[in-house]
Amino acid sequence: MADDTSPRPLSEVLSQLMQLRGYNQVQGDDQLRIHWKQIVPPAYASMTRPAKVMRGVLQVYVSHPAALSELSGFHQQPLVEKLQKLMPELKLKDIKFRLG
């Protein structure tokens, strides 16, 4: 049985470090932005910015109040379903739109 002080491959150590520091999250954020631009209706693409996923809820900032209202009322569930298919690792349950 190997003890904790035995040498390990550098790639393994770096992988653990990146995961602990959250550097892997940056790549996930980039993927989220790319997928968001693909699924959001074109009229809203320039007015929206996905921010973060916490406890299965994606926060999206919307720059215009009318767009926020329409996205919340008519597009929320279809967007959730599309993102669930594209990025199942997010374990997405909901999208919350916020003015910002």
N, C-alpha and C positions, 0 to 999 in steps of 0.2 A: 504494500500500500504506500503510495507516495504521500509525503507530508507537504504542508503548505509552503515550505521554503524551497521546494524543488524547482528547478528551472522550467519555465513555460514558454511557448512560442510567443514572440513579440506581437504577432498579429492577434493572438488571443487577448493579451493584456491591453492592447490598443482598442480592440473592439469593446472590451468591458469598460474602459475609461470613457470612450465616446458615448456609450449608452448611459453611464452614470452621470455624465456632464450634460446630457440632453442634446448632443450634437446631431444625433440621428433625427431628432425632431425637426431640424432645419430642412432636411431633405423632404420629410413628410409635409411640411408647410408649403414647400414649393410645389409638390404634387397636388396638394389641395387647391392652391391657386390656379394651377393649370386646368384641373378638372372643373373647377368652378366656372372658369371662362367658357368651357365647352358646354356646360349644361344650363347656365343662366340665360334667360331670354336676352337676345342681343340688345334690346332697348335698355336693359338694366345693367349690362356688363360694366360700363364706365362709371355707374353710380354706386356700385357695390364693392365691398372688400371683405373677404372672409378673414377672420382674425384668429380664433383659437377654438379648440374643442375641449370642453370640460364636462366630465361626467356624461359623455354621449350627446352633448348639446353644442352645436356649432354656432358661434357668435358671428354675425355678419353685419358690418357697418354699411349703412345706406345714406347717401348724401342728400336725398330729397324726400320730404315727408310723404308726398303722393306715391312715390315709388315704394317707400316702406309699407304703406297701406296696401298697395296692390300685391306686393310680394308676400306679405303676411296673409292676405285674404285669399289669393287665388293660386299662388305658385309654391307655397311652402311645402306641402306634402309631396307633390311631384319631384321637387328638388331633393327632398330627403331620400325618396326612393331611388333616384338616379345616383346620388352619392353613395348610398348603401351598396349598390351594385358595383360601382367603380372602385370604392375604397372600403371593403368590408372590415378591414383592420381598425377603422375608426370606431366601430360599434355605435354608429350614429343613431340617435333616437329622435332628434328634433333639431330645428334651426330656429334661432331667435334673431330677429332683425332689430337693429338699434340705429337710431339716428346718429350720424357721426361722420 
